[in-house]
């Protein structure tokens, strides 16, 4: 009976947690157009890699089988080059590289573009936790929303929490919104990485890096610092929770009220004007 009650509770409180699974060999489920583009590029390159693998393996096995000492004991002393063969193995790799380069450069430049974001989130790496700042929202004293995010100890985990991945304060953002992330560090080099969103960017002290992100579905997306930064490098996870616009506005109202944007609007009015006029 207890098992059935727990099963019913879990089924009624399911949420989308995007994290790596034990013995997982494939990709995680994508949550952004950036991730989908990366996976599509990977699949395209794998097509060429399989063709190259099959072709090279066939040539090696054919050479070993047909030109070994038992089948061909004649040594061609003066046969030291073949013009046609050399042209083939020089031009063919060049064509393959060109076919790979065009979609690769296209995706690279698309990922670097940050054009007219609706909101900005600043992530600061520390030894060994993350600090976040929502600089678009200010209180009456001109202070923005700021908080630190620490790993939840294993002794404090609840049912459904992931070990070494859960934090006390998540980054909450709305779905279908163009978000700019600015990353940096206070002490040593860190790396802000969330695999299921196609995000991985170095956080360097004294330097600002940025990337754009559009999350196309609700869920909780897990990541970790991906740059060796000290003894507790493996204990500073990243958790981004994507919610609907209404839930995001409710989360904003739960912060230290009242908050205004830099333009003087409340968050609801600001997001409606810049992002979803139909909501208002």
SULNOR-V993431 format. One record per backbone hydrogen bond with DSSP energy under -0.5 kcal/mol. CO is the residue of the C=O (numbers start at 0). NH is the residue of the N-H. If there is no record, write none. Layout:
co | nh
CO | NH
CO | NH
//
This chain:
co | nh
0 | 4
1 | 5
2 | 6
3 | 7
4 | 8
5 | 9
6 | 10
7 | 11
8 | 12
9 | 12
10 | 13
14 | 16
15 | 17
15 | 219
16 | 18
17 | 221
20 | 23
30 | 215
30 | 216
31 | 35
32 | 36
33 | 37
34 | 38
35 | 39
36 | 40
37 | 41
38 | 42
39 | 43
40 | 44
41 | 45
42 | 46
43 | 47
44 | 48
45 | 49
46 | 50
47 | 51
48 | 52
49 | 53
50 | 54
51 | 55
52 | 56
53 | 57
54 | 58
55 | 59
56 | 60
57 | 61
58 | 62
59 | 63
60 | 64
61 | 65
62 | 66
67 | 71
72 | 74
73 | 75
74 | 76
75 | 78
77 | 79
81 | 85
82 | 86
83 | 87
84 | 88
85 | 89
86 | 90
87 | 91
89 | 93
90 | 94
91 | 95
92 | 96
93 | 97
94 | 98
95 | 99
96 | 100
97 | 101
98 | 102
99 | 103
100 | 104
101 | 105
102 | 106
103 | 107
104 | 108
105 | 109
106 | 110
107 | 111
108 | 112
109 | 112
110 | 211
113 | 115
118 | 179
119 | 134
119 | 135
120 | 122
120 | 181
121 | 132
122 | 183
123 | 130
124 | 185
124 | 186
125 | 127
125 | 128
128 | 125
129 | 148
130 | 123
131 | 146
132 | 121
132 | 134
133 | 136
133 | 144
135 | 261
136 | 144
137 | 259
138 | 141
142 | 138
143 | 145
144 | 133
146 | 131
148 | 129
149 | 167
150 | 152
152 | 155
153 | 156
157 | 160
161 | 164
161 | 165
165 | 151
169 | 171
170 | 172
170 | 240
172 | 242
176 | 178
177 | 117
177 | 118
178 | 180
178 | 212
179 | 120
179 | 181
180 | 210
181 | 122
182 | 208
183 | 124
184 | 205
189 | 202
190 | 192
190 | 225
191 | 200
192 | 223
193 | 196
193 | 198
194 | 197
195 | 30
198 | 193
200 | 191
201 | 203
202 | 189
203 | 184
203 | 206
206 | 208
208 | 182
210 | 180
212 | 178
213 | 32
213 | 215
214 | 175
218 | 220
218 | 241
219 | 17
219 | 221
220 | 239
222 | 237
223 | 192
229 | 232
231 | 234
232 | 235
235 | 224
237 | 222
238 | 170
238 | 240
239 | 220
239 | 241
240 | 172
240 | 242
241 | 218
242 | 174
243 | 247
244 | 248
245 | 249
246 | 250
247 | 251
248 | 252
249 | 253
250 | 254
251 | 254
254 | 256
258 | 266
259 | 137
260 | 263
264 | 260
265 | 269
266 | 270
267 | 271
268 | 272
269 | 273
270 | 274
270 | 275
275 | 278
275 | 279
276 | 279
//
